[in-house]
Amino acid sequence: MTTLAWVLLGAGALALVLGAAVPGWDTPALPKRAVKRRIYWAGTAAGIVLVFLAGLPDLQSSLAFAAAAGILMTGSAYFRTPHIKIGGKIYSGYEPHRQPDPPPAV
């Protein structure tokens, strides 16, 4: 791997970790949990793009890096957080995380 590939791979890993580690905060329009969900998925999307680019020009490696990152982050979101929300319904392996988002604290 070239130096640029290592830098991109490191930046992708950092984006994935920061997306998971940066806490949410209350806003006038959104509760802390909704802000954290957006941070998580933005970090995941950025990380997947960066690890995909790190594998280029080998397309097979790029797809493997991106798939691994996507599967790991989605699995983590399902089993440990309330971050999977589709059509207003929260999907989680842990029942307390399936409760609706609380109203925003003002």
N, C-alpha and C positions, 0 to 999 in steps of 0.2 A: 504494500500500500504506500502511496505517496504521502508526503507531509500534509498536503491539502486534504487528502482523504482522512487522515488522522484528526486533523483540526475539525473537519465537518462531523466526524463520528463523535468527537468529544463535545462539540457544541450541541449535537442532537441529544446525547445523553444528558447534558446539562439542562436542556429545555424540558426533557421528560421528568427529570428530578425536580426542577423548580416548579413545573406545573403541578406536581403532586405535593410539594412541600410549602409553597406560598399560601398563607392563610387567606380566607375570604374576609370581607368586612361589610358591614351594613351600609346601604345607601338609601336615599329617600324612596327610590323606586323598587329596589330589590333587597331581599333578605341576604344575610351572610352566606347561607347555603347555596343560593342561586349564583352569587358572585364567585364563590369557590368552584362551583361546577363549570362556569365559563373559563376560569383560569386553568383548571385541569385540562379541559378539552382543547383550549388554545395551545397550551404547552405540549399536549400530545400531538396535535396537528403539526406544529413547528418541528418537534422532535422527529416525527416520521419523515417529513420532507428532508430534513438534514441527514438522517441516517440513510435515506434512499440515495441522496446525492453523494454520500461518502462511498457507496459501493460502485458508483459508475467508474469506468465504462463497462464493467461486468454487470449486465442486467440481472443475471441470476442472483448475484450477491446483493444487489440493490433491493430486489424484491424480497429476498430472505430477511434482510435487515428490517425493512419496512413492515413486513408481515409479523415478524417477531415482536417488534415494538408495539404494533397495534394490538396483537393478541394479549401481550402482557399488560398493557395499560387498560384494555377493556376488561380483562379478567380481574385485575385489581379493583377497577371501578365497581364491578358487579359484586364481588365478594366482600369488599371492605368499606364502601362508601355509598352515598345516595346520588352519585354523579350520572347515572344513566336515567334520563328523563325523556320519554318519547310520547308525544301527544298528551302531555299533561300528567302522565302516569310514571311514577318512579319505579324502576326495576332494581332490585337488590336481593342478594342472597340472605341478608340479615333483616328480619322483619321490622325492627324499629326504624330502619332507614327508608322503609316504604311509605312512611307517613308523609302527608303533604308538607310543602315548605311552609314554615311559619311566616306570618306577615312581617314586612320590614320594620325594623326598630327605628324610630325617628328621634 
